Amino acid sequence: MADTVKLALWIRLEAKPGKERDIENFLRGGLSLVQQEPATISWFGIRLGPSTFGIFDAFPDEAGREAHLSGKVAAGLKEKVDLFAQPPSIEKVDVLAAKLSQGRAKKAA
């Protein structure tokens, strides 16, 4: 399974003052959307600091990554521009090594 992960996206999000909770809720809600994307092997909505958030997701190929960039979470980011202090930074990255669990990951509390 881990050798099926070749490509990823790293998206950095900086919240406008007072919009941190809105971004947190957006990321929590994004999980159900990406669960419908078969080519999104892994997806993480993370908090890096008080107003800094991120998304890291991985794909088996470029078609999967592009499908995700055209998906509902990406559309949601475009609709929620008023939440961000600056436009989200989206970087396409290559995965050099990965360990993926064979079981299902549980939703973070």
N, C-alpha and C positions, 0 to 999 in steps of 0.2 A: 504493500500500500504506500509506504513512504516514497518509493521510487516513482510513484505516479504524480508526486508534487514537484513541479519544475519551475513554476513562475508564481509571483505574488504581487500584491499591491501593499504599499505602506502609505497611509493617508494620515496626515497630521491636521488636527482641528484646534483652533484657538477660539475660545468663547469670548463674546462681548461680555463686559461686566454685567452680572445679573442674569445671564443666559446659561450658566453652567448646568443647572437642573434640566433645562430644556434639551441640551445636548445629551446629557446622561439618559434622559427618557427616550430620545431619538435612537440612541445606540441600543438600549435595551429592546426597543420595539423592532429594530432592524434584524434581530436574530430570527424571528419568525419569517421574515421575508427571504433571507438567504438560505433558510432551510428548504426552500422551494427550488433552489438552483442546484441541479445535480453536479455541475462542474465546479462548484465552490467546495473544495475539499475541507478547508478549515476557515473559520471567520472569528475574529476577536474584536470586540469593541472594548477599548481600554481607556483608563484615566492615567495620565502621566503626571499631573500636578493639579493645583486648584482650578485652573482654567484651561488646561491643555489636555486634549483627548486624542485618541487615535483609532484607526482601524487597520488591522493586519489580516489579510486573507490570502489563501493559496489555491492554485489551480494546476491541472495536469498539462495544460497547453494554452496557446495564445487565444484560441477560439473561446475557451472557458473564461479567460480573463476579460476578453472583449465583451462577452455576453454579460458578465457581471457589471462592467462599466456602463452597459446599456440597461441595467436592471432597475428595480424599484428603489434600492438603497441609494444608488447614484442619483436617481431622479429626485429622491427626497432631499439629498444634500443640495441640489440646485434650487429646490423650492424653499429651503430654509436659510438662504443666504443672510437673512437678518439676524441669525444667531451668532455669526462668526465675526471676529475682530478683523480677520483677513480671509481671503479665499482659501479653502482647503488646499493643502499641498498634497498632490497625488504623485507618487513615485512608482514606476514599474521596476520590480526587482527580480533577480534570479534566485532561486532557492538552491543552495549548494549542498545542504544536508538537512534531513528532517527525521523526527521520530513522531509517529502518529500512533495513538492507541487503537487497538483493534475493537475496543468497546466504545460505547457511546459516552461522550463527555456530558457531564451534568451542567445545568444552567447555574451560573454563579449567583450567589445569594446577594 
